[in-house]
Amino acid sequence: MPSTADIVIVGGGVVGSSVAYHLREAGCRGRIVVIERDDTYARASSNLAMGGIRQQFTLEANVRMVQYSVDFYRDLDRRAVTDTFHRVNFHQRGYLFLADAACAARLTRRYDAMRSVGAHVEHISSDEIRRRLPDASLDDIEFGVFGPEDGYANPKAVLRAMRKIAEDSGAEYIRGDVRTIHRSNNRLTGVSFGTESIDTPVVVNAAGPFAGQLAGLAGVALPVFPVRQQLFRCDLPRRWEYRFPMVIDPSGLHWRHDDPRVPGQPDRIVLAKTNHDETRGENFTCDDARWPAEFYPSLVRRMPSFAGLTPAEGWAGLYEMTPDHNPIIGTHPDADGLFLANGFSGHGLMMAPATGKAIADLITVGTSRTIDVRDFAFDRFRTGTLLDDDATL
């Protein structure tokens, strides 16, 4: 016989766990079940992420989402008491976009747009950049756009902490791979996985890159698709004299510090660079050839003192992309009871706390009271009114 739940969340990563936690915070005392197909999280996007958290967007809704999340992450280590190694360590060392002649006009427009919608950003000179990056080569850099409240966290620890606070609040986690979503006419009635079934009137799609496949089980379309993102980690030859912000080079290469978590570990940096021609699909293969061809030349051009660095580790994770590179948050018009928390296009970890809050409000009171997420509604893909945020590309 099937069991019952008030709410089933499919996907137990940072977004699904945030939804579960915020539902409890919103006063939902019924049974909340989170179904996660692999509780080792070996291929979870949040487990394989870079960990960046920035409010530098040109769409006000995106800015507000991350501003909520920044406040949440500042406090997450206190909420989820754990050992030193697994601390979230949200470091507000800033996000620094470097502007050369080719991108200066675009970054100037972006800066003005971000300021107009309430993002906390600064336009800084090359001399100010040099104070933050004293051994960088800046001969081609005209200025920088800096977000002083932005930064990065340990993504694996964020995932662990978000699940912990959700479980501590009373959410129930079950390992399973949902294969069927049941409907009666237009209304969802439950889910099945393996030999088990759960009757429920509410299903939250928090399935990350596989959200489109999950929506298909409910008989509806969802324009979310996986795209590989490549990352490398390098040991530095010594403890660096200063800590790096998240640095975004005009080449598209970006890197941040990866501080030692236990005594004896080396100082490290983590690097990523989006391949805009990457083929859609589930692909976790590490493309080692990109290091000498794309990563290393850009890195050493900007940071000559990094000459000779080689990767200690390389890996690939998945972005969950939408056609306009902005999330889908809200209900699905063709399936009553299906709530969407999807399509963050590389910004899922930085928006996870706000997403949980918004979905919890939508489920419990019918509107998102803290953050206006109406821009992220599914219907924009039917009307053709796609969102335009210059900072999501």
Secondary structure, DSSP 8 states (H G I E B T S, - for coil): --EE-SEEEE--SHHHHHHHHHHHHTT--S-EEEEES-TT-TT-TTTTS--EE----SSHHHHHHHHHHHHHHHTHHHHS---GGG----B---EEEEEETTTHHHHHHHHHHHHHTT---EEEEHHHHHHHSTT---TTEEEEEEETT-EE--HHHHHHHHHHHHHHTT-EEEE--EEEEEEETTEEEEEEETTEEEE-S-EEE--GGGHHHHHHHTT-----EEEEEEEEEEE-SS--SS---EEE-TTS-EEEEE--SSTT---EEEEE---TT--BS------TTHIIIIIHHHHHHH-GGGTT--EEEEEEEEEEE-TTS--EEEEETTEEEEEEEE--TT-HHHHHHHHHHHHHHHHHHSS-SSS--GGG-TTHHHHT-----GGG-
